Amino acid sequence: MTFQKKHRLGALPFNEEPFDKSPVCLKVREGVREKLKAVPDWQERLRGFIDELIRDTGDSCQ
């Protein structure tokens, strides 16, 4: 069975804004990855922190 695009039971986006195709990756200290995964809703919260960090710098880093 082939996958049909725009299928009514297909995956739905989590938010109104689409995500970038390429991810942002960073290295963390040992043990941080496991602790981070234990935080509820950590990805969305981290996106919020990143937006706040960019806003605090005044968008001058482009």
FILUM-391875 format. One record per residue (C-alpha): residue number from 1; z, y, x. Coordinates in Angstrom, 2 decimals. Example, Ala and Ser with C-alpha at 12.3 -4.5 7.8 and 13.67 -1.06 7.14 Angstrom:
<nodes>
[node 1 [7.80 -4.50 12.30]]
[node 2 [7.14 -1.06 13.67]]
</nodes>
This chain:
<nodes>
[node 1 [0.00 0.00 0.00]]
[node 2 [-0.97 3.36 1.45]]
[node 3 [1.10 6.52 1.28]]
[node 4 [-0.16 9.00 -1.29]]
[node 5 [0.27 12.70 -0.57]]
[node 6 [1.96 14.88 -3.19]]
[node 7 [3.51 11.79 -4.79]]
[node 8 [6.08 12.75 -7.42]]
[node 9 [8.74 10.61 -5.73]]
[node 10 [8.05 12.01 -2.26]]
[node 11 [10.58 13.72 -0.04]]
[node 12 [11.69 17.17 -1.12]]
[node 13 [12.62 20.03 1.25]]
[node 14 [16.29 20.90 1.73]]
[node 15 [15.69 24.63 1.54]]
[node 16 [13.07 27.18 0.57]]
[node 17 [12.10 28.06 4.14]]
[node 18 [10.12 25.42 6.04]]
[node 19 [11.42 24.20 9.39]]
[node 20 [9.52 24.73 12.62]]
[node 21 [7.47 21.70 13.71]]
[node 22 [9.02 21.60 17.20]]
[node 23 [12.80 21.13 17.56]]
[node 24 [15.17 23.13 19.77]]
[node 25 [16.92 20.83 22.22]]
[node 26 [19.91 21.51 24.45]]
[node 27 [22.21 19.54 26.67]]
[node 28 [25.91 19.44 25.82]]
[node 29 [28.98 18.27 27.68]]
[node 30 [30.01 14.63 27.51]]
[node 31 [31.56 13.62 24.20]]
[node 32 [30.33 16.67 22.28]]
[node 33 [27.46 14.83 20.60]]
[node 34 [29.72 12.27 18.93]]
[node 35 [32.23 14.93 17.84]]
[node 36 [29.45 17.12 16.44]]
[node 37 [28.03 14.27 14.36]]
[node 38 [31.48 13.85 12.76]]
[node 39 [31.42 17.44 11.43]]
[node 40 [30.23 17.59 7.79]]
[node 41 [26.93 19.46 7.31]]
[node 42 [26.80 20.21 11.05]]
[node 43 [23.05 20.83 11.23]]
[node 44 [22.98 23.50 8.54]]
[node 45 [26.12 25.14 9.94]]
[node 46 [24.61 25.19 13.43]]
[node 47 [21.43 26.80 12.05]]
[node 48 [23.66 29.51 10.57]]
[node 49 [25.39 30.09 13.92]]
[node 50 [22.02 30.36 15.65]]
[node 51 [20.77 32.89 13.08]]
[node 52 [23.97 34.91 13.58]]
[node 53 [23.58 34.79 17.37]]
[node 54 [20.03 36.07 17.13]]
[node 55 [21.06 38.79 14.69]]
[node 56 [23.89 39.88 17.04]]
[node 57 [21.46 40.31 19.93]]
[node 58 [19.30 42.64 17.85]]
[node 59 [16.09 40.57 18.03]]
[node 60 [15.36 42.18 21.41]]
[node 61 [14.90 38.82 23.13]]
[node 62 [11.43 38.11 21.74]]
</nodes>
